[in-house]
Amino acid sequence: MAESALFDTFARAPLRFERGEGVWLVTEGGERYLDFGSGIAVNSLGHAHPHLVEALKSQAEKVWHTSNLFEVTGQDTLSRRLADNSFADKVFFTNSGAEALECAIKTARRYQYTKGHPDRFHIITFEGAFHGRTLATIAAGGQAKYLEGFGPKVEGFDQVPFGDVEALKAAINENTAAILIEPIQGEGGIRPVPKEFLQTLRKLCDDNGLLLIFDEVQCGMGRTGKLFAHELTGVTPDIMALAKGIGGGYPLGACLATAEAASGMTAGTHGTTYGGNPLGMAVGNAVLDVMLEEGFLERVRDVSLFFRQGLASLKDRFPNIIEDIRGEGLLLGIKAKVPAGELVGAMRDEHMLAVPAGDNVVRLLPPLTVTVDEAREGLARIEKAAEKLTAANMKKSA
Ligand SMILES: *Cc1c(COP(=O)(O)O)cnc(C)c1O
């Protein structure tokens, strides 16, 4: 075969899927894989969910795109529903998480600017964070491996150690506009931020005239068993970025804000060609139809409890493979004793998909529609993978 014409940016697993059904993905060769990666927390309702398929199909037959030069069908309803079910008053639609973060960052800077503080454009972020791959969001994430070779780091992002209150206080100065944090770090290794720390952030923001921005691109949209992860903590932000699960597989993101925080974003200050197009709105509304159904999130919490208990007993049985289980709802991580990539590989050999993360963690992010039986199947496959790894390691050390 000729050399690939694709950029070499991805180290892909040698699997190609032809179709999906619920929690299953099927390769071109007909092999079935249990999908506990959900395309990195995106397929929140599994593959080929009938309500989403119907919503996309019926919109596709009407109109695909008109641009934001006009009123767009579905934007009013979806923004209203997101606002009614959150702290927010205002919504800006995007196509991705990074763009939702760009909007959040611009909204915070613009707020300070219109309040007469043009020098207040710095945003404080935390080590281990991930906010996307644009120039501004790699600066916000602050990870050297993502910044290297891309020229000067975008100005205005000050990073402090995870959970360090003193460093945080020291970093706040007359140039600070906002604090940006994931309530549960995703790529960083499923690291929940303690509730008390988020409460401290809220207070520091209120005392210093700063805005609090939550990045819920990965932990939001039902993943934790609450519609938004911060509901578990009682702390509300001024601005929030969403994406991934919000579109169930259709590229969709959103930046939510209070009316006050969004007050600087007047006509002409920001824009997008595709963001909020009719196809995305149809699917986004369909995702919410399901997530807001009575009992949906409760079921996520129930399955999570079962799955977590199973993972805890695997941890007891395989202390040389599993160090710890962390996370909330169906945003779970196995902190591995072996390299996380090896565990993901061993699970893939058992036809189960998961996603590696930082801090040597394997992320388990099944569709939120996963059943107890499917979770049990997942546990059985992780068990087999752990058995094989244990046997292989014993051979190595013998
Ligand atoms: C995935 C992710 C992003 C970036 O989203 P993209 O759609 O890849 O641009 C930002 N923040 C968090 C927390 C994420 O998990």
The ligand as an ORCA input file, in Angstrom:
! r2SCAN-3c Opt
* xyz 0 1
  C     -11.171     16.936     25.054
  C     -11.040     18.104     25.957
  C     -10.853     19.402     25.457
  C     -10.651     19.689     23.992
  O     -11.752     19.297     23.211
  P     -11.576     19.140     21.622
  O     -12.968     18.841     21.156
  O     -10.617     18.030     21.394
  O     -11.064     20.427     21.107
  C     -10.814     20.450     26.359
  N     -10.941     20.232     27.683
  C     -11.115     19.004     28.205
  C     -11.281     18.831     29.670
  C     -11.155     17.892     27.362
  O     -11.298     16.668     27.874
*
